[in-house]
Amino acid sequence: MSRRSLLRALGAGAAGATLAGCGVPAAFVEPGDRAGRDSSATDHTLHFANWPLYIDTDDEDESKRPTLDAFSQRTGISVTYTEEINDNDEFFGKISPALMNHQETGRDLIVISDWMAARFVRLGWVQEMDRAKQPNVATYLDPLLRSPAFDEGRLHSVPWQSGITGIAYNRKKLGREIRSTGDLWADDLRGRVTLLSGLDESFALLMQGNGVDITRWTADDFHEICEQTQKRVRSKHIRRFTGNDYIKDLATGDVLACQAYSGDVIQLQADNPDIEFVVPEEGAELWAESLMIPNLARHKRNAERLVDHYYDPEVAAELATWVNYVCPVPAARDVLASSKDEETAALAEDPLIFPDDAMRKRLAIARDITSEERMDFAKKWNSIVGL
């Protein structure tokens, strides 16, 4: 399942959306009630919950994680690493009972997508990190990612990895370039285009195609893209809406162009160099999946040290060579460029890992959907998508 998974309107997803959407007063945790007793000084352990396949592993022994092992060797802190996050809403449902009832989650560090992280921040379910004790984060965090609307100044979150939602297409089969979102609606792509089904994953790029500044979009902007998308569904221009299964559609040629994530396209290009990824002329969405420390975490200081470890450019570079997402530490580029290994050095020149200046000017972090907007917007979008 995609780490940028679709927003569900039923099941656990609906429960999460309802809680956050209605802003249930009992769920909010006041700042003074978020910190627990920190045992880091005497208990050199840490529980880190992450997504599957989202950290480097040893080529000969997949149970070994070189960057994580290096942290333990340097600090003496033993890390229990679990790959338990398969879906944002599912994980929300898993730990929300503890958080809303002012109980420990059993986890010191979690990674969730920024649109979900926004809920945690609004509900007061995560703690501020002490940046004075995180010099690498303070120095090396990408300026583009420093202050999203949901967490100004990144007080509660630090990007683990980042990515771009743009357009992927098969240039050879299409026979022309795609430069803008509007190019998706040309007659020769009728029935050969897919969009992402998740509300949080899809709306920003479509708005940018209309020339909207996604850092300050309005309800009118949202309703406009819904009307446009509905018309394109009725005319059968849009083939279908997808999760990560767009990868298969593009690889087989069932679709010629689609809304896509930059990290996925890097993997596709390894098998098919005709696949290209485009940041449209009018812009694309920059997103992140971020590290956060839940309320009452028993090893907050240890968690802060681990976060800072991954912002050492050498460590960030090692992780980037494995995960192939947009690296949130631009300084890691120079580390890779100096590698004697040609394949590793080549990654420094990949704009989908280190966007160049021209691309960076077209990237923006979308304003989050507010709790007041979410239920109505999700209902309208899901009716179009067919969820």
C-alpha positions in Angstrom: 0.0 0.0 0.0 1.2 3.5 -0.8 2.8 5.6 1.8 0.8 8.4 0.2 -2.3 6.4 0.6 -5.8 7.5 -0.2 -8.1 9.1 2.3 -10.8 6.7 3.2 -14.3 7.8 3.9 -15.3 4.6 5.6 -14.0 2.3 8.3 -11.1 3.6 10.4 -10.5 6.5 8.0 -14.0 7.8 8.7 -13.5 7.6 12.4 -10.3 9.6 12.1 -11.8 12.2 9.8 -14.8 12.6 12.0 -12.7 13.1 15.1 -10.4 15.6 13.5 -13.1 17.2 11.4 -15.4 17.9 14.3 -12.6 19.1 16.5 -13.9 17.1 19.5 -13.0 19.2 22.5 -12.2 16.2 24.7 -9.6 15.0 22.2 -7.5 18.1 22.3 -4.5 18.0 24.7 -3.3 21.2 26.2 0.4 22.0 25.9 1.1 21.5 29.6 -0.2 17.9 29.4 1.8 16.6 26.5 5.2 15.8 28.0 5.8 12.7 30.0 8.6 11.7 32.3 11.7 11.4 30.1 13.8 8.4 30.9 16.4 9.0 28.2 19.2 9.7 30.6 19.0 6.3 32.3 17.2 4.2 29.7 19.1 4.2 26.5 16.4 2.8 24.3 13.9 4.2 21.7 10.9 2.8 19.8 10.7 4.1 16.2 7.6 3.3 14.1 8.0 3.8 10.3 6.6 2.6 7.0 7.8 -0.6 5.2 10.8 -0.2 2.9 11.6 3.3 4.1 15.1 2.9 5.5 18.4 1.6 4.2 19.2 -2.1 4.7 22.3 -4.2 4.3 22.6 -5.9 0.9 23.6 -9.2 2.5 21.5 -9.1 5.6 18.2 -7.2 5.4 17.7 -7.2 9.2 20.6 -4.8 9.4 20.0 -1.1 8.8 23.4 0.6 8.4 22.4 4.2 9.3 20.4 3.1 12.3 23.1 0.8 13.5 25.6 3.6 13.2 23.4 5.7 15.5 23.3 3.0 18.1 27.0 2.4 17.9 27.8 6.1 18.3 25.3 6.9 21.1 24.7 3.6 22.9 21.0 4.0 22.3 19.3 0.8 21.2 16.5 1.3 18.7 13.4 -0.9 18.4 12.5 -0.3 14.8 9.0 -1.4 13.6 7.5 -1.2 10.1 4.0 -0.9 11.3 2.6 2.1 9.4 0.9 0.9 6.2 -1.8 3.6 5.9 -2.2 7.0 7.6 -5.8 6.5 8.6 -5.2 3.0 9.8 -2.4 4.1 12.0 -4.4 7.1 13.3 -7.1 4.6 14.4 -4.5 2.4 16.0 -3.0 5.1 18.3 -5.7 7.7 18.6 -7.5 6.0 21.6 -4.3 6.3 23.7 -3.6 9.9 22.6 -7.2 11.2 23.2 -7.2 9.5 26.6 -3.9 11.0 27.7 -2.1 7.6 27.6 1.3 6.5 26.3 1.3 5.1 22.7 4.4 2.9 23.4 6.2 4.8 20.6 8.8 7.5 20.8 9.0 8.5 17.2 6.6 8.0 14.3 6.5 8.9 10.6 3.3 10.1 9.0 2.3 12.1 5.9 2.1 15.9 6.5 -1.7 16.0 5.8 -2.2 13.6 8.7 0.5 15.3 10.8 -1.6 18.4 10.5 -4.4 16.6 12.5 -1.9 15.5 15.2 -0.7 19.1 15.5 -4.2 20.5 15.7 -5.2 18.0 18.3 -2.1 18.7 20.4 -1.0 15.0 20.2 2.7 15.6 19.5 5.4 17.4 21.4 7.6 20.3 20.3 11.2 19.3 19.6 14.1 21.1 21.2 15.9 22.6 18.2 18.8 23.8 20.4 19.6 20.1 20.8 19.2 19.4 17.1 22.0 21.4 15.4 21.9 19.4 12.2 18.2 20.0 11.7 18.6 23.7 12.4 21.5 23.9 9.9 20.6 21.5 7.1 16.8 21.3 6.7 15.8 22.3 3.2 14.4 25.9 3.3 11.5 24.8 1.1 10.3 22.5 3.9 11.0 24.7 7.0 7.6 26.2 7.6 4.5 24.4 6.3 1.1 26.0 7.1 0.1 23.3 9.5 3.3 23.6 11.6 4.9 27.0 11.3 8.6 26.8 12.0 8.5 23.0 12.0 8.3 23.0 15.8 6.5 19.6 16.0 7.7 17.8 12.9 10.8 17.2 10.9 10.7 15.7 7.3 11.9 12.1 7.1 11.7 12.1 3.3 10.0 14.4 0.8 8.5 14.0 -2.6 6.8 15.7 -5.5 3.3 15.1 -6.9 3.6 15.8 -10.6 2.9 14.1 -13.9 4.5 10.9 -15.3 4.1 9.9 -18.9 5.5 7.6 -21.6 7.1 10.1 -24.1 7.8 7.5 -26.7 4.3 6.1 -26.9 2.7 9.6 -26.6 5.0 11.0 -29.2 5.2 14.5 -27.7 6.2 16.3 -24.5 4.0 17.2 -21.6 4.9 20.5 -20.0 1.8 21.6 -18.2 -1.2 20.0 -16.3 -3.4 21.4 -19.1 -1.6 19.1 -21.6 -3.3 16.1 -19.9 -6.6 17.2 -21.4 -5.6 17.1 -25.0 -7.7 14.9 -27.3 -5.0 12.3 -27.9 -5.0 11.4 -24.2 -8.7 10.8 -23.9 -9.2 7.6 -21.9 -5.5 7.2 -21.3 -5.1 9.5 -18.2 -5.4 8.6 -14.5 -5.5 10.7 -11.4 -4.8 9.8 -7.8 -7.9 8.9 -5.9 -6.9 10.3 -2.5 -8.2 13.8 -1.8 -5.1 15.0 0.0 -2.9 13.5 -2.8 -4.7 14.9 -5.8 -6.2 18.3 -5.3 -3.1 20.6 -5.2 -1.7 19.7 -8.6 -5.1 20.2 -10.2 -5.4 23.6 -8.6 -2.0 24.6 -9.8 -3.1 23.7 -13.3 -5.7 26.5 -12.9 -3.0 28.9 -11.8 -3.9 28.8 -8.1 -1.4 29.6 -5.4 -1.8 26.4 -3.3 -0.4 28.0 -0.2 -3.6 30.0 0.1 -6.2 28.2 -2.0 -9.9 28.8 -1.2 -13.1 26.7 -1.1 -14.0 28.2 -4.5 -10.8 26.8 -6.0 -11.7 23.4 -4.6 -15.2 23.4 -6.0 -13.9 24.5 -9.4 -11.5 21.5 -9.8 -14.3 19.2 -8.7 -16.6 20.5 -11.4 -13.8 20.2 -14.0 -12.9 16.7 -12.9 -16.5 15.6 -12.9 -16.9 16.7 -16.5 -13.8 14.8 -17.5 -15.1 11.7 -15.8 -18.4 12.0 -17.7 -16.6 12.5 -21.0 -14.4 9.4 -20.2 -11.3 11.5 -20.6 -10.1 10.3 -17.2 -9.7 6.5 -17.4 -9.9 5.9 -13.7 -8.6 7.0 -10.3 -5.8 5.1 -8.7 -3.7 4.4 -5.6 -0.1 3.3 -6.4 -1.5 0.9 -9.0 -0.9 3.7 -11.6 2.6 2.3 -11.7 1.4 -0.9 -13.4 -0.9 1.0 -15.8 2.0 3.2 -16.9 4.4 0.4 -17.2 2.1 -1.7 -19.4 1.0 1.2 -21.5 -2.7 1.0 -20.5 -2.3 4.7 -19.7 0.0 7.2 -21.3 0.0 9.9 -18.6 -0.9 10.1 -15.0 -0.7 12.0 -11.7 2.4 10.4 -10.0 4.9 10.6 -7.2 8.5 11.4 -8.0 9.9 8.5 -5.9 7.9 5.9 -7.8 9.0 7.2 -11.2 12.7 6.8 -10.4 12.0 3.1 -10.0 10.0 3.0 -13.2 12.7 4.7 -15.2 15.2 2.0 -14.2 13.1 -0.5 -16.3 11.8 1.9 -18.9 13.8 5.0 -19.8 10.9 6.3 -21.9 9.0 7.2 -18.7 9.4 10.8 -17.8 8.4 12.8 -14.7 7.3 16.4 -15.1 7.0 19.3 -12.7 4.5 21.3 -14.8 5.3 24.9 -15.8 2.6 26.2 -13.5 4.0 24.2 -10.5 3.7 20.9 -8.5 3.1 20.0 -4.9 6.1 19.4 -2.6 5.1 17.1 0.3 6.9 15.3 3.1 6.4 12.5 5.5 7.6 13.6 8.8 9.1 12.5 12.1 7.0 13.4 15.2 7.2 12.6 18.9 3.9 11.5 20.4 2.7 12.8 23.7 4.0 11.1 26.8 6.9 9.5 24.9 9.3 8.0 27.5 12.4 8.7 25.5 11.9 12.2 24.0 15.6 13.2 24.2 16.7 10.0 22.6 14.2 10.5 19.8 15.5 14.1 19.2 19.0 12.7 18.9 17.9 10.2 16.3 16.2 12.8 14.3 19.3 15.0 14.3 21.4 12.0 13.4 19.5 11.7 10.1 20.2 15.3 9.3 23.9 14.8 9.2 24.6 15.2 5.5 26.7 12.0 5.4 23.8 10.0 6.9 21.2 11.7 4.8 23.2 10.9 1.7 23.4 7.2 2.7 19.7 7.1 3.2 19.0 8.9 0.0 20.9 6.3 -2.1 18.5 3.7 -0.9 15.0 5.3 -0.7 15.3 7.5 -3.8 12.8 10.2 -2.6 13.5 13.9 -2.5 16.2 14.3 0.1 15.3 17.0 2.8 19.0 17.7 3.3 20.3 19.5 0.2 23.9 19.3 1.6 23.8 15.6 1.1 24.1 16.3 -2.6 27.7 17.2 -2.3 28.4 14.1 -0.3 27.0 11.9 -3.1 28.7 13.9 -5.9 32.1 13.2 -4.3 31.6 9.4 -4.3 34.0 7.3 -6.3 31.1 5.0 -7.2 29.7 6.3 -10.5 26.1 5.2 -9.8 26.1 6.8 -6.4 27.6 10.0 -7.8 25.0 10.1 -10.6 22.2 10.3 -7.9 23.5 13.8 -7.0 22.5 15.0 -10.5 19.0 13.4 -10.3 16.5 16.3 -10.0 13.9 13.9 -8.5 16.2 13.4 -5.5 17.8 16.9 -5.5 15.6 19.3 -7.4 17.6 21.9 -9.4 17.0 25.6 -9.0 14.6 25.8 -11.9 12.4 23.0 -10.5 12.5 24.3 -7.0 11.0 27.6 -8.1 7.9 25.7 -9.2 7.4 23.7 -6.0 5.1 24.6 -3.2 3.6 23.1 -0.1 -0.2 23.2 -0.2 -2.3 24.7 2.6 -3.8 21.9 4.5 -7.5 21.1 4.4 -8.9 22.4 7.7 -10.9 20.4 10.1 -14.0 22.4 9.2 -13.5 21.7 5.5 -12.5 18.1 5.5 -15.8 16.2 5.8 -17.7 18.1 3.1 -14.7 18.2 0.8 -14.0 14.5 1.2 -17.6 13.6 0.6 -17.7 15.7 -2.6 -14.4 14.4 -3.9 -15.1 10.8 -3.0 -18.5 11.0 -4.9 -16.5 11.9 -8.0 -13.8 9.3 -7.5 -16.3 6.6 -6.7 -15.1 5.8 -3.2 
